[in-house]
Amino acid sequence: MTAPAGQFRANLRHVTFALGVGLNFSRDHGGLPEGLAIGTDGTISSATATYSKLPADMHLSYLPTPDRAAYKLTITDVESGMAVSYDSVLNQVVDH
């Protein structure tokens, strides 16, 4: 059985990975979005694409570089405060 903290971390990594794949595809095929919107159902989208869903108990931070060639993405579990970040320049996931 996975400890709760391990499961939270796995959930955060899953959401980060799913969104990162979509953002990397956008970057490689025309450019990163300026910003992301989260619909009432949790759907994450930009002006030109729909990416994935953000669970209600998670928070999203998306910071593209000014030239929109790279980005930093952070997904946080609201209740526990645990977070996972992905930096596209480093191609690295970091646990917080």
C-alpha positions in Angstrom: 0.0 0.0 0.0 1.3 3.5 -0.9 1.6 6.0 2.0 -0.7 9.1 1.5 2.2 11.4 0.9 3.5 9.0 -1.8 0.1 9.0 -3.4 -0.2 12.8 -3.3 3.2 13.1 -5.0 2.2 10.5 -7.6 -1.0 12.4 -8.4 0.9 15.7 -8.7 3.5 14.1 -11.0 0.7 12.6 -13.2 -1.0 15.9 -13.7 2.3 17.7 -14.3 3.4 15.1 -16.9 0.0 15.1 -18.7 0.0 18.9 -19.0 3.7 19.1 -19.8 3.3 16.7 -22.8 0.6 19.0 -24.3 2.6 22.1 -23.6 5.8 20.6 -25.1 3.8 19.6 -28.2 2.4 23.2 -28.5 5.9 24.6 -28.1 7.3 22.3 -30.8 4.4 23.0 -33.2 3.9 26.7 -33.2 4.7 28.1 -29.7 3.6 28.1 -26.1 0.4 29.8 -25.1 0.6 33.2 -23.3 -1.6 31.9 -20.5 -3.8 29.0 -19.5 -7.4 29.0 -18.4 -9.1 26.5 -16.1 -12.8 25.8 -16.8 -15.4 25.1 -14.2 -15.0 21.4 -14.9 -11.2 21.6 -14.4 -10.3 21.6 -18.2 -7.0 23.4 -18.8 -7.0 25.3 -22.1 -5.4 28.1 -24.0 -6.7 30.2 -26.9 -5.7 27.5 -29.4 -5.7 24.1 -27.5 -7.3 22.0 -24.8 -4.7 20.2 -22.7 -6.0 18.1 -19.7 -7.9 18.4 -16.5 -6.8 19.8 -13.2 -8.4 18.1 -10.2 -10.4 20.4 -7.9 -7.9 19.9 -5.1 -5.0 21.1 -7.1 -3.6 24.6 -8.0 -1.8 25.4 -11.3 1.0 28.0 -11.9 2.2 28.4 -15.5 5.0 30.9 -16.3 6.2 31.1 -19.9 9.3 33.0 -20.8 8.8 36.3 -22.5 9.7 34.8 -25.9 7.4 31.8 -25.1 10.2 29.4 -25.9 10.2 27.8 -22.5 8.0 27.6 -19.4 7.9 26.6 -15.7 4.8 24.7 -14.5 3.9 24.0 -10.9 1.1 21.8 -9.7 0.2 22.1 -5.9 -2.0 19.9 -3.8 -4.1 22.6 -2.0 -4.7 20.6 1.2 -1.2 19.2 1.9 0.8 22.0 0.3 3.0 19.5 -1.6 4.0 20.6 -5.1 5.8 19.4 -8.2 7.4 21.7 -10.8 8.6 21.2 -14.3 11.1 23.5 -15.9 11.2 23.0 -19.7 14.6 24.6 -20.1 16.2 22.0 -17.7 13.7 19.2 -18.7 13.5 18.4 -15.0 10.7 17.6 -12.5 11.3 18.9 -9.0 9.4 17.9 -5.9 8.7 20.6 -3.3 
